[in-house]
Amino acid sequence: MPDVLMDCTGHRVDWTSLGGIGLRARELASEIARVADVTVFSPGSLPEQLGAGVRLVTRESAWAGELRRNDVVYSFDSPSPERLSAVVDSGRPMIVENAPPLEHALYPSLARRADRESLYRSTVEAYRRQLAGGAFFTCRSAVERATLVANLCVTGRVTVAAMRESGALDGLVSTIPIGFSDSAAAAARRQLSGVDRERSFRVIWSGGLWTYLDPLFALEAVRLARSGGVPVELVFLYGRENADNAAVLSGLLGAVEKYGCGGFVTVRRAPLGRAEYFRVLAGASALICVGRRGVENDTCVRLRARDSRLFGLPTVLDRHGPTFDELTRDGLAHGADDPEEAAAALAAIHRRHGDRAPLDAYAYRRTTRDLCAWIEKGKGER
C-alpha cells in the first residue's frame, strides 16, 4: 500500500484542542487508511490513538524523515511555507484541500500588526503554491469547488487536455462534502438512542466565536423565545479564549451578565472530550450559528455543518451564505434574518420534537471513493 503523509500544519487533532480542520483531517485519515498507510503530522497535538492504519507524529523535528518515507503528501489550510517548499522540492505528489485565505485577513492577531499586509500576502502566496504544486485537489462544497476551479484556471492548472478528458475535471478535483466517519456515525447513533427529548430544550452554538460570526444574535433570539414561553437553554461549546476570539468572547460574556442570562446561557470555557462531545450533541434539540455578511461566509460552508449532519439536528442560521443553501437541501436549515425570526424558528422546532439520525449520504466511506481511487492508482500511473 502507498504511504500518505497528512500535514495538518498548526491544526491539532487531539480532542482537547480539536478545531474543524483538525477533525476533518482526522476522519479523512481513517478512511484513507483503508487503501494506504497514513501518517498524520500535527506538531503540538497530544499523543492519541487515531485508529487502525493511522500514525500520529507530533514532533516538528520528525518532518524531514516522514517526508522521505511517504509517497504522497496531503496539505491543508495555512500550510507551513517551509514544509510546503520541502514537499515541492521532493517531487512527492501533493493532495491539497484549502480555500482562498479570506478569513485570515479578519484575524485580530494579524490585523493589529504593522506588517499585516506582508504577512497576509505570505499566506496568499502559500495558497498559490499549493495550487501550483498540487497533483490532486479536494474541496468541501459546491461553492468551494467553484472558487477552487477558478483559481486553478488562473494559476494555469486547467488545460485543454484536462477539460477534454473530463469537463468536470474529475481527474483533478474531488468534492468531499463536510461529513463524518463510520465510527462517528456509530457513536452518534448509540447516544441518540438513549436521549429523552422531553426533558429539556437545549440549543447549541457549535461554530466557534470568530469575528465573522454573530453570537449576540443568538443570545437575543433565545431571550425573545423565552419571553414567548419557549423554555430554551443556550450553550456555547467553544469558549476557550485565544488571540483571535478574545473580543468576541468578551462581548458575549458581557452581554450574558448585562441581560441576566446566566440561568439559561452557558459558555463552556473548557474543551469537550470525545465521549462528552457525543453526549452533549446527542442531547441537543437544535443548533444555532449565525454568520455576518461578508465574502468569508459567501465562499465557504462552515465546518461545523458536520454537527448538523451527524446528529440530524435542525439548525438556525443566516440566509446569506452557502451553509444555509446546503443545510436547506438537507432539510435541516431554519433561516433567520433577525433575532425575532430566529426566536420564531426556535419555537417551531420546540413544537416538533422529531427523531434524529445521522445523514448517511455524508459518510466519508461514501464520499472519499474518488480520492481513495486516486491514491490507489500509485505514483507511476498519475
C-alpha positions, 0 to 999 in steps of 0.5 A: 500500500502507498504511504500518505503523509497528512500535514495538518500544519498548526491544526491539532487533532487531539480532542482537547484542542480539536478545531474543524480542520483538525477533525476533518483531517482526522476522519479523512485519515481513517478512511484513507487508511483503508487503501494506504498507510497514513501518517498524520503530522500535527506538531503540538497535538497530544499523543492519541490513538487515531485508529487502525492504519493511522500514525500520529507524529507530533514532533516538528523535528520528525518532518524531514524523515516522514517526508522521505518515507511517504509517497504522497503528501496531503496539505491543508489550510495555512500550510507551513511555507517551509514544509510546503517548499520541502514537499515541492522540492521532493517531487512527492505528489501533493493532495491539497484541500484549502480555500482562498485565505479570506478569513485570515485577513479578519484575524485580530492577531494579524490585523493589529500588526504593522506588517499585516499586509506582508504577512497576509500576502505570505499566506496568499502566496502559500495558497498559490503554491499549493495550487501550483504544486498540487497533483490532486485537489479536494474541496468541501462544497459546491461553492468551494469547488467553484472558487477552487476551479477558478483559481486553478484556471488562473494559476494555469492548472486547467488545460485543454487536455484536462477539460477534454478528458473530463469537463468536470475535471474529475481527474483533478478535483474531488468534492468531499462534502463536510461529513463524518466517519463510520465510527462517528456515525456509530457513536452518534447513533448509540447516544441518540438512542438513549436521549429523552427529548422531553426533558429539556430544550437545549440549543447549541452554538457549535461554530466557534466565536470568530469575528465573522460570526454573530453570537449576540444574535443568538443570545437575543433570539433565545431571550425573545423565545423565552419571553414567548414561553419557549423554555430554551437553554443556550450553550456555547461549546467553544469558549476557550479564549485565544488571540483571535476570539478574545473580543468576541468572547468578551462581548458575549460574556458581557452581554450574558451578565448585562441581560441576566442570562446566566440561568439559561446561557452557558459558555463552556470555557473548557474543551469537550472530550470525545465521549462528552462531545457525543453526549452533549450533541446527542442531547441537543434539540437544535443548533444555532450559528449565525454568520455576518455578511461578508465574502468569508461566509459567501465562499465557504460552508462552515465546518461545523455543518458536520454537527448538523449532519451527524446528529440530524439536528435542525439548525438556525442560521443566516440566509446569506451564505452557502451553509444555509443553501446546503443545510436547506437541501438537507432539510435541516436549515431554519433561516433567520434574518433577525433575532425575532425570526430566529426566536420564531424558528426556535419555537417551531422546532420546540413544537416538533420534537422529531427523531434524529439520525445521522445523514448517511449520504455524508459518510466519508466511506461514501464520499472519499471513493474518488480520492481513495481511487486516486491514491490507489492508482500509485505514483507511476500511473498519475 
